[in-house]
C-alpha cells in the first residue's frame, strides 16, 4: 500500500523489552533497536525523536499493571487522531499487550480470563459513532496454514 509507518511509543509488549538472567530469572530493561537499525527497516518508517543511537526504550522493567495504562494511552491517541475521519487503522503490536488493548477498546476494566491470540493473527474491530465497539474478528488466521499457527 506504500503507506507511512508510524511508530507508537507505548505499543510494546508487557514488561517492555528486557533481557532475563537464565540462572536467577531477574529481568533488566533492554534499550531496543537503535535509530540506525530502525532506519534500515524501511524508508517509509517515520523515525520518532525517542529513537536514539542508544535505542528507543529508556524505562525500567515494567510491572504488568502498567500495561493497562499504556493501552489506554494508545487507544485514546488513536481515537483522537482519527475522530473526524472514516479511517482504517492497522496497529501491529505484541500478543500479551493485545489483552489490554482489547479491554480498553471494549471498555472492560477487568476480565476473569484471557482471549486466545495466536502469533501473527489478525483482529478487526469497528469503533463507530454508537456507544460501543464491535469485534468483527479476534485471533483470525486466514493467512496461516495449520502448521504456522502457534499454541
C-alpha positions in Angstrom: 0.0 0.0 0.0 3.1 2.2 0.3 1.7 3.9 3.4 3.9 5.6 6.0 4.9 3.5 9.1 4.2 5.5 12.2 5.7 4.1 15.4 3.7 4.3 18.7 5.9 4.7 21.7 3.5 2.9 24.1 2.6 -0.1 21.9 5.2 -2.5 23.1 4.9 -5.9 24.9 4.1 -6.1 28.6 7.2 -5.7 30.6 8.9 -3.7 27.8 11.9 -5.1 26.0 14.1 -6.9 28.5 16.8 -9.4 29.0 16.4 -12.2 31.5 19.2 -13.8 33.5 18.8 -17.6 32.9 20.1 -18.5 36.3 18.2 -16.0 38.5 15.2 -15.1 36.4 16.0 -11.4 37.0 14.8 -9.1 34.3 16.6 -6.0 33.1 15.4 -3.4 30.6 16.8 -3.6 27.1 17.1 -0.4 25.1 15.7 -1.9 21.9 16.8 -1.2 18.3 18.9 1.9 17.7 17.9 4.7 15.4 20.2 3.4 12.7 18.7 -0.1 13.0 15.2 1.2 12.7 16.1 3.4 9.8 17.3 0.4 7.9 14.0 -1.4 8.2 12.0 0.7 5.8 12.2 4.1 4.0 8.5 4.5 5.0 9.3 4.4 8.7 9.0 7.8 10.3 11.6 7.8 13.0 10.4 9.2 16.3 12.5 11.5 18.4 12.7 8.9 21.2 14.6 6.6 18.9 18.2 7.4 19.7 21.7 6.0 19.0 21.3 4.0 22.2 17.9 2.6 21.4 14.2 3.5 21.7 13.4 2.2 25.2 14.7 4.0 28.3 12.3 2.9 31.0 12.7 0.4 33.9 11.3 -3.1 33.6 7.6 -2.6 33.6 5.3 -4.3 36.1 2.2 -5.8 34.5 -0.3 -3.4 36.0 1.2 -0.5 33.9 0.2 -2.3 30.7 -3.4 -1.2 31.2 -2.4 2.5 31.4 -0.4 2.2 28.3 -3.2 0.5 26.4 -5.5 3.4 27.5 -2.9 5.9 26.1 -2.7 4.0 22.8 -6.5 3.8 22.3 -7.0 7.4 23.4 -4.3 8.6 20.9 -5.8 6.6 18.0 -9.3 7.8 18.7 -8.2 11.4 18.9 -6.1 11.2 15.7 -9.0 9.6 13.7 -12.1 11.1 15.4 -13.2 13.2 12.4 -12.3 10.7 9.7 -13.6 7.4 8.3 -10.1 5.8 8.6 -9.0 2.3 8.7 -6.1 1.9 11.2 -3.7 -1.0 11.4 -1.9 -1.4 14.7 0.9 -4.0 14.9 1.8 -5.0 18.5 2.5 -7.9 20.8 0.4 -10.8 22.0 0.1 -10.2 25.7 -0.3 -6.5 25.2 -3.3 -7.1 23.0 -5.3 -8.4 26.0 -5.0 -4.9 27.5 -5.8 -3.2 24.2 -8.9 -5.3 23.7 -10.1 -4.5 27.3 -9.5 -0.8 26.7 -11.1 -0.7 23.3 -14.2 -2.6 24.6 -14.5 -0.7 27.8 -13.9 -3.7 30.0 -11.8 -2.9 33.1 -11.2 -6.5 34.3 -11.7 -9.9 32.9 -11.7 -13.3 34.6 -9.8 -14.9 31.7 -7.7 -14.2 28.6 -8.6 -14.1 24.9 -6.6 -16.7 23.0 -4.5 -14.9 20.4 -2.2 -16.8 18.0 1.1 -15.2 16.9 0.6 -13.3 13.6 -3.2 -13.4 13.9 -5.4 -10.5 13.0 -8.2 -8.9 15.0 -10.7 -6.5 13.4 -12.8 -4.0 15.4 -15.3 -1.4 14.3 -15.3 1.7 16.6 -18.1 3.9 15.3 -20.3 6.7 16.5 -22.5 4.4 18.5 -22.0 3.6 22.2 -19.6 0.7 21.9 -17.2 -1.3 19.8 -18.0 -4.3 17.5 -15.4 -7.1 17.4 -15.7 -8.4 13.9 -12.7 -10.9 14.2 -10.4 -11.9 17.0 -7.4 -14.0 16.5 -8.2 -14.6 12.8 -5.6 -16.5 10.9 -6.7 -16.9 7.2 -3.2 -16.2 6.1 -1.6 -19.0 8.1 -1.7 -22.8 7.5 -2.3 -25.2 10.4 1.5 -25.7 11.0 2.1 -22.0 11.1 -0.4 -21.3 13.9 1.1 -21.2 17.4 -0.5 -22.7 20.5 
